[in-house]
């Protein structure tokens, strides 16, 4: 998967976690941009992304992320572009 495909798939993950079909992600999207994105929702997002993309994240990897675009790049790196 390329980064655009990952972002599209991540959009669906976010819509499922937040139960909001109106969510549209951009590379610059942060927790401040999505209502209800708190610590519990963050954990749910990480777990849902791990399941969706078949990857596992280390805490240190996640702590360095600042936006959805960086998250998409991390997923691409961890999935080997598959």
C-alpha positions, 0 to 999 in steps of 0.5 A: 500500500502506498501512503495515499491508500493507507490514509484512505484506509485509516480514514475508515478506521477513524470513522469506525472508532469515532462512529462518525462517517463525516471524518475526513483525514489529512496529513496534518490532522491531529487529535485537536481536529477530531471531537472525542479524540481522548486517551481512550479513543487513542488506544482504540485507534492504535489497536484498530490500526494494528488489526487493520494493517497487520502491524504492531507499534512500540510505545516509543514509535507512537510517542514521536508522532505529531499528526496522521500523516506521520502515522500513515508513514509509520504504518507504511514502513512497518508494513513494508509497503504491502 
